[in-house]
């Protein structure tokens, strides 16, 4: 698949998934329960893809110590980005949606790199990862839509914000594809860094955000279902 086609598919599907979430967040009432179920399902699928596709492929390309090192780099990248965004957010309390869009755009670059690298290994892996990230983008879009509504901005702001996020996902995919074209040795750092970034998002954002306050185990069961479906999506 050509670089342009990978960018186009990633950009279009990334925008669509964010727009769906954005519209729900902007026009809908409180959707915390629905959002937590989507987050749980997404976290399960993403966990499986991180373990059985991204890291598995990285371990096959290079030695385990380098893979772990680049995975840590991916984790640190997102953590540092989160610290910077939180500092900016404290100074921009009246424009939180812009800060959130910036943070999600940064996340999407690493996710896009993973998609581009995955497509260089196989189209099935690339599409599996893209589908998981699309599910992950829906609750993110809901957050954006809800914040923009609270700031009394127009629905056009939701559409524009989701387009921007989709562009960064596409740019990341192009970077991953170009690097992957150079040599298989360059694919490993892309996969490991992306796995680390996504691992941090799953462990520190998705899993803590998926638990409801009613004390039942629905979200946990949905996470397990998502994980098992993610396993079926992987070659293992």
Steps between C-alpha positions, in 0.01 A plus 500: 500500500637844404586771753219722366239223533610426858476871584157530335351194673644596839395864469144428383427226755669700776285806425179294474551331839583831670204672333263227627622552855504878461139514380386271785687718752369827357132413452448219749440509871728331749632181341742392771370142516511457122843662482637271773381193307666622180818579696498152660455324165768715338744441788455123462560499124795738531663289775487192276642687200783651709599158639439267208571723201709813566739360762497150351609636160758727666651207695531299177688785327743594778629385841278531806712761680476750215127437467445569872720811477298648213175402674613702804581792266143483369361504854719797597399690184131486590569575868705809414233609251237457773701712748546779244131492402388515866717807561354672195151393605538671838581825319222460240197414713266687264621308197534144624370349175800642310738345753325161476511512119874572518556209737299259287685614187830417670369157600376441148845550351636202696187296422532593132865390498388163637238471224750588225757255635233232535391543137861437392482162676154403372175664392310286750712625791468860378120480471466319836695772675309773315165350606612491864613864486170600336313354798740685731426826314123490564517575877776755428266673256225495763730686740577764236132545408398533864771758575420707192133504599593620851710778347195612295678446171326392178471145367734611222775512764437130570532412131818706458660356814433142390645571155818637658538188717442278195769686305757431773404131499557495124833684534616245756403218264705660221803531732468135604465386139800702377721378784383144437598531133861572597570170678338242726741613773325838506159337539592361844549842669173623345308197626659506848461876551140483383435197724642692797287806425186290461584293809518820706166619360335164576645465852477863613199634308271232359496247786457761779225667296304186425375420852151618589393601850214250530732222618415240234750321277349584160798704386742225609305238304489729196878549532549122497272465195695775324828327588381166361372664181836675475668159525285375212606805298866416560701231327642381839 
